[in-house]
């Protein structure tokens, strides 16, 4: 079976993308598999200036999942372009993940990545729950989501723009429509669910940031429901994510309407998981007699 | 060794022995086909763990040889409790060796300062190093027989001190301080143990101007540099990942928040 997925102008070898913030700059995983075999890599969120991130502890394990409050620690776009990008193997499909605190800075970042031949698409992070400014503030307000999307789109040149949505909203389809109306070429969802974990003995939160973002298998049913809703509300391709840990999970998201998927926490469970998943998805799809993703996508029976 | 193989292997449990002290576990896995340096670590996640515990667990390598990969660990939570119940024949995913190791200076005295289960990486060090310039001071809470102390003491000059009371801890600190002072300008310390002990080691190293290396034990999700969860803070205020820039750091570089 041909595993190819068409996302507007962007062709992926297969539907397995590694989620931003869980796969570094790809370089960290080169020892564990062939980066060029993946559908794409969403790079760790990058801002104009370097960010040091939140105090520790930043992560906590929870039943069937984990909380994180990293706070978008990253080396900044300049250092990324000079010290990381050149070392990522040619042939790897890269999606830059952009974070900024104002629509103007989002636009600046988009312009920088638009000029990078190695970058195939831009993912706009308006859904990080762990930063004070920008982040989920933009993702919870349809007017702000639209402003950021159009600021990025204006400067993105020929690069397709993917907007990453937050599940921490009353109606995800409202934000989805606002982003698409403002020019988003595709959407990705869900980012993490806002959550907490506390220690009754020390009477402290398990995260220095008090709250964090929940990911992992625990969130999968929520993610599946939201992807299902959004694929019915908009016409653009949707990339589904949230708790995927098997080929069955990947097909579930495609069945409810996703074009492709991202895997996140799964990469922490074992560093070669994404690479193995590509093969497992192929095997499963063939065993089910699926002839193409277009044929299977969104065929959930009423 | 097959060079196209990635550092992630599926190894078999050869033995898993909680001794008479159930919180300390000696785990031996089938040989991984690689070797490593003392202070490096591996990530371990049994294949049958399912989804309930999503993270692998990081452990210092206690020893690695043709006999297998040996991990000596303490039961501290849900994950280590489950690992303590591993049975021979079960399979675990293991990736490593990871991180930076203890650097021995063969021409000067190297003093190991180990606390409790922090003795683990020094088993390999004592077995391999030929230098006579290596000795150990070991602080422990449980009876000495529960730790692989004798294996080290057979090879290098070693001293053990047990701490069960506040007075014991104060006495241990006094000895630590004295030993660290003695090495000022002429040798170095290599420390692995609970954070309160590392803070004491760091304080006296700075006070006496003694060189040292300490192994940090931070909460870790991936072990490979991606999650940014295991960061420690440097004295210049930057966050550094203990998985790739550590876990062994120069004692002068890391701020332990004392």
Interface residues (C-beta under 8 A of the other chain):
Chain A: X21 X22 X23 X24 X28 X29 X31 X32 X33 X44 X52 X53 X56 X57 X58 X59 X60 X61 X63 X64 X65 X66 X68 X70 X73 X216 X217 X245 X265 X267 X268 X269 X270 X271 X272
Chain B: X6 X7 X8 X45 X51 X52 X53 X54 X55 X56 X79 X93 X95 X218 X219 X221 X222 X223 X224 X225 X226 X227 X228 X229 X231 X232 X233 X237 X238 X239 X244
